[in-house]
Amino acid sequence: MPMRLNIGQHEIVRFKQAADSAIRRARATVARADQAVATVITTSEVAAASFLFGLAQGKWGGIALVGVPIDLLSGVGLHILGFAGIGGVNAHHLHAFGDGALASYMNGLGRSVGRSIQTPEDKARIAKAGVSGEIGGLSGGASLADEELARMARAARP
């Protein structure tokens, strides 16, 4: 004789509520994970673009097109393309690369302005602290400063 399960309507409703709750929690967890992955991707795109434009400006020194630094021009251009709908649902990638290009430009501009407003006291304090802010002999920025070009020329002499 088959065994009968004695499950009432109350238990069925309780099991369904528990299953619905588990499904909601799982969907919320997946949504948070998707957002985290999207954030990591966007941050990586911004950082990569900033690095690449900085690399290009460092290697070739102040690349400009019609008098506008290439990182500034590219940043604005990529944002215009993104706002125009180029790329469709993936236009946010254009915006991320545009942000990286603009970050590269603004970093170089900030360094340049910072150097231009250094007082003799600032320079003495920096020298005393032994802080050069340089990596690999170059201090970074959108273009090579005169002293960097002179130092590179001296280093290249036999």
C-alpha positions in Angstrom: 0.0 0.0 0.0 1.4 3.4 -1.0 2.5 5.7 1.8 0.5 8.9 2.1 2.1 12.2 2.9 0.2 14.3 5.3 1.0 17.8 4.0 -1.6 20.5 4.5 -2.2 23.7 2.6 -0.4 25.6 5.4 2.9 23.7 4.8 2.6 24.1 1.0 2.1 27.9 1.4 5.1 28.1 3.8 7.3 26.1 1.3 6.3 28.3 -1.6 7.1 31.5 0.5 10.5 30.1 1.4 11.2 29.2 -2.2 10.1 32.7 -3.4 12.3 34.3 -0.8 15.3 32.2 -1.8 14.8 33.2 -5.5 14.5 36.9 -4.6 17.8 36.7 -2.6 19.5 34.9 -5.4 18.4 37.5 -7.9 19.5 40.3 -5.7 22.9 38.6 -5.2 23.3 38.2 -9.0 22.3 41.8 -9.6 25.0 43.0 -7.0 27.6 40.8 -8.7 26.7 42.1 -12.1 27.0 45.7 -10.8 30.4 44.9 -9.3 31.7 43.3 -12.5 30.4 46.3 -14.5 32.2 48.7 -12.1 35.5 46.7 -12.4 35.2 46.8 -16.2 34.6 50.5 -16.3 37.4 51.3 -13.9 39.7 49.1 -16.0 38.8 50.9 -19.2 39.3 54.3 -17.6 42.7 53.3 -16.2 43.8 51.6 -19.4 42.9 54.6 -21.5 44.6 57.0 -19.1 47.7 54.9 -19.1 47.8 54.6 -22.9 47.4 58.3 -23.5 50.0 59.0 -20.8 52.3 56.5 -22.4 51.9 58.1 -25.8 52.4 61.6 -24.5 55.5 60.5 -22.6 57.0 58.6 -25.6 56.3 61.2 -28.2 56.0 64.4 -26.1 52.9 66.5 -26.4 51.0 65.0 -29.3 48.5 67.6 -30.6 46.1 67.7 -33.5 45.2 71.2 -34.8 46.8 72.6 -31.6 44.6 70.5 -29.2 46.3 67.8 -27.1 45.3 64.4 -28.5 44.1 63.1 -25.1 41.8 66.1 -24.7 40.5 65.8 -28.2 40.0 62.1 -28.0 38.2 62.3 -24.6 35.7 64.9 -25.9 35.3 63.0 -29.2 34.6 59.7 -27.5 32.0 61.3 -25.3 30.4 62.9 -28.3 30.2 59.6 -30.1 28.8 57.9 -27.0 26.1 60.6 -26.6 25.3 60.3 -30.3 24.4 56.7 -29.7 27.4 55.2 -31.5 27.9 51.8 -29.9 24.2 51.4 -28.9 23.9 49.7 -25.6 27.7 49.5 -25.3 28.2 53.3 -25.6 29.2 53.4 -22.0 32.5 51.8 -23.0 33.1 54.9 -25.2 32.4 57.1 -22.2 34.8 55.1 -20.1 37.6 55.4 -22.6 36.7 59.1 -23.0 37.0 59.5 -19.2 40.4 57.9 -19.3 41.6 60.2 -22.0 40.3 63.2 -20.1 41.9 62.0 -16.9 45.2 61.7 -18.8 44.9 65.3 -20.0 43.8 66.7 -16.7 46.6 64.9 -14.9 49.2 66.5 -17.2 47.5 69.9 -16.9 47.5 69.7 -13.1 51.1 68.7 -13.0 52.0 71.6 -15.3 50.1 74.1 -13.2 51.5 72.7 -10.0 55.0 73.0 -11.2 54.4 76.6 -12.4 53.1 77.7 -9.0 55.8 76.1 -6.9 57.5 78.6 -4.7 61.2 78.4 -3.8 60.0 77.1 -0.3 58.1 74.3 -2.0 61.1 73.3 -4.1 63.3 73.3 -1.0 60.9 71.2 1.0 60.5 68.7 -1.9 64.3 68.5 -2.3 64.8 68.1 1.5 62.2 65.3 1.6 63.9 63.6 -1.3 60.7 63.3 -3.2 61.0 63.6 -6.9 57.6 62.3 -8.1 59.5 60.7 -10.9 59.1 57.2 -12.2 61.9 56.0 -14.5 63.4 59.4 -14.8 60.3 61.1 -16.2 57.9 63.1 -14.1 54.8 62.4 -16.3 52.3 64.9 -17.6 50.9 65.8 -20.9 54.2 67.1 -22.3 57.9 66.9 -21.5 59.2 69.8 -19.6 62.3 71.6 -20.9 64.4 70.3 -18.0 63.3 66.7 -18.8 64.3 67.1 -22.5 67.6 68.6 -21.5 68.3 65.7 -19.0 67.3 63.2 -21.7 69.7 64.9 -24.2 72.5 64.7 -21.7 71.9 61.1 -21.0 71.9 60.2 -24.7 75.3 61.8 -25.3 78.2 59.2 -25.6 
